[in-house]
Amino acid sequence: MSKQDDSDSQPTPFDPAYTQLFSYPKMVRDLLVNFVKQPWVNDIDWDSLHTLSPKFVT
C-alpha cells in the first residue's frame, strides 16, 4: 500500500461544505452518535476533538 501524493489529488466542489460541516465538534458528535451504529462510537473522547486545517478533503 502506498501513500497517496497530495499533488495528485484535486479539490472537489464539495470541499467547502465538508470543511464547514466538520468544523463544529458538536455536529460531528451528533452525526456519529445518530448515524454510525458501531460500538467504537461509544469510546470516543468528545472533549479531545479539535479542528485540523487540511488543504482539502480527500
PyMOL commands that place a pseudoatom at each C-alpha (Angstrom):
pseudoatom trace, name=CA, resn=MET, resi=1, chain=A, elem=C, hetatm=0, pos=[0.000, 0.000, 0.000]
pseudoatom trace, name=CA, resn=SER, resi=2, chain=A, elem=C, hetatm=0, pos=[1.486, 3.347, -0.988]
pseudoatom trace, name=CA, resn=LYS, resi=3, chain=A, elem=C, hetatm=0, pos=[0.757, 6.745, 0.446]
pseudoatom trace, name=CA, resn=GLN, resi=4, chain=A, elem=C, hetatm=0, pos=[-1.167, 8.984, -1.930]
pseudoatom trace, name=CA, resn=ASP, resi=5, chain=A, elem=C, hetatm=0, pos=[0.783, 12.029, -3.047]
pseudoatom trace, name=CA, resn=ASP, resi=6, chain=A, elem=C, hetatm=0, pos=[-1.164, 15.226, -2.234]
pseudoatom trace, name=CA, resn=SER, resi=7, chain=A, elem=C, hetatm=0, pos=[-0.047, 16.760, -5.533]
pseudoatom trace, name=CA, resn=ASP, resi=8, chain=A, elem=C, hetatm=0, pos=[-2.033, 14.067, -7.394]
pseudoatom trace, name=CA, resn=SER, resi=9, chain=A, elem=C, hetatm=0, pos=[-5.265, 14.889, -5.577]
pseudoatom trace, name=CA, resn=GLN, resi=10, chain=A, elem=C, hetatm=0, pos=[-7.628, 17.575, -6.725]
pseudoatom trace, name=CA, resn=PRO, resi=11, chain=A, elem=C, hetatm=0, pos=[-10.108, 19.519, -4.606]
pseudoatom trace, name=CA, resn=THR, resi=12, chain=A, elem=C, hetatm=0, pos=[-13.757, 18.764, -5.248]
pseudoatom trace, name=CA, resn=PRO, resi=13, chain=A, elem=C, hetatm=0, pos=[-16.715, 21.157, -5.359]
pseudoatom trace, name=CA, resn=PHE, resi=14, chain=A, elem=C, hetatm=0, pos=[-17.865, 19.619, -2.054]
pseudoatom trace, name=CA, resn=ASP, resi=15, chain=A, elem=C, hetatm=0, pos=[-14.734, 20.555, -0.075]
pseudoatom trace, name=CA, resn=PRO, resi=16, chain=A, elem=C, hetatm=0, pos=[-16.068, 23.866, 1.322]
pseudoatom trace, name=CA, resn=ALA, resi=17, chain=A, elem=C, hetatm=0, pos=[-19.279, 22.211, 2.548]
pseudoatom trace, name=CA, resn=TYR, resi=18, chain=A, elem=C, hetatm=0, pos=[-17.425, 19.319, 4.201]
pseudoatom trace, name=CA, resn=THR, resi=19, chain=A, elem=C, hetatm=0, pos=[-14.903, 21.709, 5.729]
pseudoatom trace, name=CA, resn=GLN, resi=20, chain=A, elem=C, hetatm=0, pos=[-17.689, 23.801, 7.219]
pseudoatom trace, name=CA, resn=LEU, resi=21, chain=A, elem=C, hetatm=0, pos=[-19.688, 20.785, 8.396]
pseudoatom trace, name=CA, resn=PHE, resi=22, chain=A, elem=C, hetatm=0, pos=[-16.737, 19.171, 10.162]
pseudoatom trace, name=CA, resn=SER, resi=23, chain=A, elem=C, hetatm=0, pos=[-15.629, 22.462, 11.743]
pseudoatom trace, name=CA, resn=TYR, resi=24, chain=A, elem=C, hetatm=0, pos=[-18.176, 22.008, 14.508]
pseudoatom trace, name=CA, resn=PRO, resi=25, chain=A, elem=C, hetatm=0, pos=[-17.313, 19.276, 17.042]
pseudoatom trace, name=CA, resn=LYS, resi=26, chain=A, elem=C, hetatm=0, pos=[-20.913, 19.080, 18.277]
pseudoatom trace, name=CA, resn=MET, resi=27, chain=A, elem=C, hetatm=0, pos=[-22.120, 18.483, 14.718]
pseudoatom trace, name=CA, resn=VAL, resi=28, chain=A, elem=C, hetatm=0, pos=[-19.545, 15.711, 14.239]
pseudoatom trace, name=CA, resn=ARG, resi=29, chain=A, elem=C, hetatm=0, pos=[-20.598, 14.134, 17.544]
pseudoatom trace, name=CA, resn=ASP, resi=30, chain=A, elem=C, hetatm=0, pos=[-24.286, 14.279, 16.613]
pseudoatom trace, name=CA, resn=LEU, resi=31, chain=A, elem=C, hetatm=0, pos=[-23.633, 12.771, 13.189]
pseudoatom trace, name=CA, resn=LEU, resi=32, chain=A, elem=C, hetatm=0, pos=[-21.579, 9.901, 14.567]
pseudoatom trace, name=CA, resn=VAL, resi=33, chain=A, elem=C, hetatm=0, pos=[-23.849, 9.146, 17.522]
pseudoatom trace, name=CA, resn=ASN, resi=34, chain=A, elem=C, hetatm=0, pos=[-27.030, 9.219, 15.453]
pseudoatom trace, name=CA, resn=PHE, resi=35, chain=A, elem=C, hetatm=0, pos=[-25.907, 7.632, 12.191]
pseudoatom trace, name=CA, resn=VAL, resi=36, chain=A, elem=C, hetatm=0, pos=[-22.955, 5.331, 12.876]
pseudoatom trace, name=CA, resn=LYS, resi=37, chain=A, elem=C, hetatm=0, pos=[-24.266, 2.301, 14.690]
pseudoatom trace, name=CA, resn=GLN, resi=38, chain=A, elem=C, hetatm=0, pos=[-20.879, 0.902, 15.717]
pseudoatom trace, name=CA, resn=PRO, resi=39, chain=A, elem=C, hetatm=0, pos=[-19.623, 0.194, 19.245]
pseudoatom trace, name=CA, resn=TRP, resi=40, chain=A, elem=C, hetatm=0, pos=[-16.453, 2.274, 18.787]
pseudoatom trace, name=CA, resn=VAL, resi=41, chain=A, elem=C, hetatm=0, pos=[-18.557, 5.460, 18.728]
pseudoatom trace, name=CA, resn=ASN, resi=42, chain=A, elem=C, hetatm=0, pos=[-19.165, 4.967, 22.463]
pseudoatom trace, name=CA, resn=ASP, resi=43, chain=A, elem=C, hetatm=0, pos=[-15.402, 5.055, 23.100]
pseudoatom trace, name=CA, resn=ILE, resi=44, chain=A, elem=C, hetatm=0, pos=[-14.769, 8.482, 21.569]
pseudoatom trace, name=CA, resn=ASP, resi=45, chain=A, elem=C, hetatm=0, pos=[-13.486, 11.163, 23.921]
pseudoatom trace, name=CA, resn=TRP, resi=46, chain=A, elem=C, hetatm=0, pos=[-15.591, 14.038, 22.600]
pseudoatom trace, name=CA, resn=ASP, resi=47, chain=A, elem=C, hetatm=0, pos=[-13.656, 16.625, 24.605]
pseudoatom trace, name=CA, resn=SER, resi=48, chain=A, elem=C, hetatm=0, pos=[-10.484, 15.742, 22.727]
pseudoatom trace, name=CA, resn=LEU, resi=49, chain=A, elem=C, hetatm=0, pos=[-11.855, 16.660, 19.284]
pseudoatom trace, name=CA, resn=HIS, resi=50, chain=A, elem=C, hetatm=0, pos=[-10.096, 19.526, 17.595]
pseudoatom trace, name=CA, resn=THR, resi=51, chain=A, elem=C, hetatm=0, pos=[-10.174, 21.121, 14.182]
pseudoatom trace, name=CA, resn=LEU, resi=52, chain=A, elem=C, hetatm=0, pos=[-7.418, 20.408, 11.676]
pseudoatom trace, name=CA, resn=SER, resi=53, chain=A, elem=C, hetatm=0, pos=[-6.576, 22.640, 8.769]
pseudoatom trace, name=CA, resn=PRO, resi=54, chain=A, elem=C, hetatm=0, pos=[-6.342, 20.459, 5.650]
pseudoatom trace, name=CA, resn=LYS, resi=55, chain=A, elem=C, hetatm=0, pos=[-5.809, 21.858, 2.165]
pseudoatom trace, name=CA, resn=PHE, resi=56, chain=A, elem=C, hetatm=0, pos=[-8.898, 19.987, 1.044]
pseudoatom trace, name=CA, resn=VAL, resi=57, chain=A, elem=C, hetatm=0, pos=[-10.998, 16.990, 1.925]
pseudoatom trace, name=CA, resn=THR, resi=58, chain=A, elem=C, hetatm=0, pos=[-9.892, 13.789, 0.211]
for i in range(1, 58): cmd.bond("trace and resi %d" % i, "trace and resi %d" % (i + 1))
show_as sticks, trace
zoom trace
